[in-house]
Amino acid sequence: MGYILSPIFCLIGIVTVSVSASASWQEVHTNLSPSRDSYEIGLVHSDKLWLARTNSLLYLSDGTVWRSAYIWPGFWKVSPGYSLSTHAGSFVLMGAGYSNDRVFVSSDGIQWNANGSLWYYGNGLLMHKAVSFAGALWLFTGQYIDEYYYEPEGDEYGSATFLLHDILKVEDANWFPAIFPVPWQPRFDSVGLVFAGRLWVIGGVTASEEPIDFADFEPLNDVWYSEDGETWVEATSGAPWCPRSGHACVVFQDKLWLLGGYDGHRALNDVWVSDDGATWEQVTDQAPWRGRSGHSAVVYQDTLWVIAGANRNTNLSDVWVYEPAATEGEGEGEPAPQRYYHSADKDTDREISLNELLRVIQFYNSDGLHCEPCTEDDYDPGVGDQGCRHHDSDYRFPDWRIALTELLRLIQFYNTPGGYHPCPDGEDGFCPGPA
């Protein structure tokens, strides 16, 4: 998956909605079209759930249909990596226009007014975040493109991309910001939000050198907060979740929730919660929705919504809602959580690719396998830590080795049209073919 996003095309008009149950998660079935961009922002404004894409703004009407509120005019050229937030009772769209620096404001999502520009960085501002906090709008993290960068070695001018390393505070309509340096690494594709009366920055991706070499990215798992937006404290330099970017965070049930993201190997579908941003607990290592990044998480009508995103090169259009079960969190005596995707299915598409099959053949040919978090599948060949869940191919006599019969089972999924599906009656919890 690349980090530079391209423009998208989205559905304009009415989208019907129906719901089917799946444990504590429910998929909201829509014919919302997959976007070419995967960069979408969901938020709540005026008691409606809104979904912004790079060429339109949709809202959920009466909980049953999506409607188009506005189609961005072509001259706006809403860039991938724009930000849309709510501040002082209005939408604020930042990063539009041919120069990616325009600001537009709307109270209802239908009538929009030009409201200045992000003069500080000029054109090329991408992948930034805007958060309303303490009576001001704070703009932080992201990339900016210098179209006239001089490269001494080549003795020529050209375009180059850099990472932001400060935070801008805007308190008036002139978009004349106060500028504050920050102690955390420059980054983009991170999360910014307000939780427990503090402003937070969570994860993202950085680069070791600038201008950015897009083959040299390092995902992050640090967490920072500020009481005033100016002085920052590191809550943790290394949260227990894998370093990632493109994840979603939201405040739900008075906790900070983190969902999915991209760790440099694969799109994730794990879920974590925290009371303080420093200590995290895993809710599940595998939600029923596909692994994804660039998605949105929103709390709407007391439920947690996960909307669209992308799994590497596949843009998604599904929508999920989460309602905790009445017995959730009781601990002892609860059944083992359902497995929605096979451990070998790294891209969570319910099919076993040749690459995924070869990985398990590698385990079969090695002296077993062991737990290795944050690798391509959270395992590695050979002897080592065995404190995690057994690989789903190690199911007949779980011994941290893949037997021939277990390998043949995965080959069956590989050879079956439609791959596999979760099935409690299957010998390994799965059955060949689609559900």
Secondary structure as the mmCIF struct_conf table of DSSP 4:
data_model
#
loop_
_struct_conf.conf_type_id
_struct_conf.id
_struct_conf.beg_label_comp_id
_struct_conf.beg_label_asym_id
_struct_conf.beg_label_seq_id
_struct_conf.end_label_comp_id
_struct_conf.end_label_asym_id
_struct_conf.end_label_seq_id
BEND BEND1 TYR A 3 ILE A 4
BEND BEND2 GLY A 13 GLY A 13
STRN STRN1 VAL A 15 THR A 16
STRN STRN2 SER A 18 SER A 22
TURN_TY1_P TURN_TY1_P1 ALA A 23 SER A 24
STRN STRN3 TRP A 25 HIS A 29
HELX_LH_PP_P HELX_LH_PP_P1 LEU A 32 SER A 35
BEND BEND3 ARG A 36 ASP A 37
STRN STRN4 ILE A 41 HIS A 45
TURN_TY1_P TURN_TY1_P2 SER A 46 ASP A 47
STRN STRN5 LYS A 48 ARG A 53
TURN_TY1_P TURN_TY1_P3 THR A 54 ASN A 55
STRN STRN6 SER A 56 SER A 61
TURN_TY1_P TURN_TY1_P4 ASP A 62 THR A 64
STRN STRN7 VAL A 65 ILE A 71
HELX_RH_3T_P HELX_RH_3T_P1 GLY A 74 TRP A 76
TURN_TY1_P TURN_TY1_P5 PRO A 80 GLY A 81
STRN STRN8 SER A 83 HIS A 87
TURN_TY1_P TURN_TY1_P6 ALA A 88 GLY A 89
STRN STRN9 SER A 90 ALA A 96
TURN_TY1_P TURN_TY1_P7 GLY A 97 ASN A 100
STRN STRN10 ARG A 102 SER A 106
BEND BEND4 SER A 107 GLN A 111
STRN STRN11 ASN A 113 SER A 117
TURN_TY1_P TURN_TY1_P8 TRP A 119 TYR A 121
BEND BEND5 ASN A 123 ASN A 123
STRN STRN12 LEU A 125 LEU A 126
BEND BEND6 MET A 127 MET A 127
STRN STRN13 LYS A 129 PHE A 133
TURN_TY1_P TURN_TY1_P9 ALA A 134 GLY A 135
STRN STRN14 ALA A 136 PHE A 140
STRN STRN15 GLN A 143 GLU A 151
TURN_TY1_P TURN_TY1_P10 PRO A 152 ASP A 155
STRN STRN16 GLU A 156 LEU A 163
STRN STRN17 ASP A 166 VAL A 170
BEND BEND7 ASP A 172 ASP A 172
TURN_TY1_P TURN_TY1_P11 ALA A 173 ASN A 174
STRN STRN18 ALA A 178 PRO A 181
BEND BEND8 PRO A 183 TRP A 184
HELX_LH_PP_P HELX_LH_PP_P2 GLN A 185 PRO A 186
STRN STRN19 PHE A 188 PHE A 188
BEND BEND9 ASP A 189 ASP A 189
STRN STRN20 VAL A 191 PHE A 195
TURN_TY1_P TURN_TY1_P12 ALA A 196 GLY A 197
STRN STRN21 ARG A 198 ALA A 207
BEND BEND10 SER A 208 PRO A 211
TURN_TY1_P TURN_TY1_P13 PHE A 214 ALA A 215
STRN STRN22 PHE A 217 SER A 226
BEND BEND11 GLU A 227 THR A 231
STRN STRN23 TRP A 232 THR A 236
BEND BEND12 SER A 237 GLY A 238
BEND BEND13 PRO A 240 TRP A 241
HELX_LH_PP_P HELX_LH_PP_P3 CYS A 242 PRO A 243
STRN STRN24 ARG A 244 SER A 245
BEND BEND14 GLY A 246 GLY A 246
STRN STRN25 ALA A 248 PHE A 252
TURN_TY1_P TURN_TY1_P14 GLN A 253 ASP A 254
STRN STRN26 LYS A 255 TYR A 262
BEND BEND15 GLY A 264 HIS A 265
STRN STRN27 ALA A 267 SER A 274
BEND BEND16 ASP A 275 THR A 279
STRN STRN28 TRP A 280 THR A 284
BEND BEND17 ASP A 285 ASP A 285
BEND BEND18 PRO A 288 TRP A 289
HELX_LH_PP_P HELX_LH_PP_P4 ARG A 290 GLY A 291
STRN STRN29 ARG A 292 SER A 293
BEND BEND19 GLY A 294 GLY A 294
STRN STRN30 SER A 296 TYR A 300
TURN_TY1_P TURN_TY1_P15 GLN A 301 ASP A 302
STRN STRN31 THR A 303 ASN A 311
TURN_TY1_P TURN_TY1_P16 ARG A 312 ASN A 313
STRN STRN32 THR A 314 TYR A 322
TURN_TY1_P TURN_TY1_P17 ALA A 326 GLY A 329
TURN_TY1_P TURN_TY1_P18 GLU A 332 GLY A 333
HELX_LH_PP_P HELX_LH_PP_P5 GLU A 334 ARG A 339
BEND BEND20 TYR A 341 TYR A 341
TURN_TY1_P TURN_TY1_P19 SER A 343 ALA A 344
TURN_TY1_P TURN_TY1_P20 LYS A 346 ASP A 347
BEND BEND21 ASP A 349 GLU A 351
HELX_RH_AL_P HELX_RH_AL_P1 LEU A 354 ASN A 365
TURN_TY1_P TURN_TY1_P21 SER A 366 ASP A 367
STRN STRN33 LEU A 369 CYS A 371
TURN_TY1_P TURN_TY1_P22 PRO A 373 CYS A 374
BEND BEND22 THR A 375 ASP A 378
STRN STRN34 TYR A 379 PRO A 381
BEND BEND23 GLY A 382 VAL A 383
BEND BEND24 CYS A 388 CYS A 388
HELX_LH_PP_P HELX_LH_PP_P6 ARG A 389 HIS A 391
TURN_TY1_P TURN_TY1_P23 ASP A 392 SER A 393
BEND BEND25 ARG A 396 PHE A 397
BEND BEND26 ASP A 399 ARG A 401
HELX_RH_AL_P HELX_RH_AL_P2 LEU A 404 ASN A 415
BEND BEND27 THR A 416 THR A 416
TURN_TY1_P TURN_TY1_P24 PRO A 417 GLY A 418
STRN STRN35 TYR A 420 PRO A 422
TURN_TY1_P TURN_TY1_P25 PRO A 424 ASP A 425
BEND BEND28 GLY A 426 GLY A 426
TURN_TY1_P TURN_TY1_P26 GLU A 427 ASP A 428
BEND BEND29 GLY A 429 GLY A 429
STRN STRN36 PHE A 430 PRO A 432
BEND BEND30 GLY A 433 GLY A 433
#
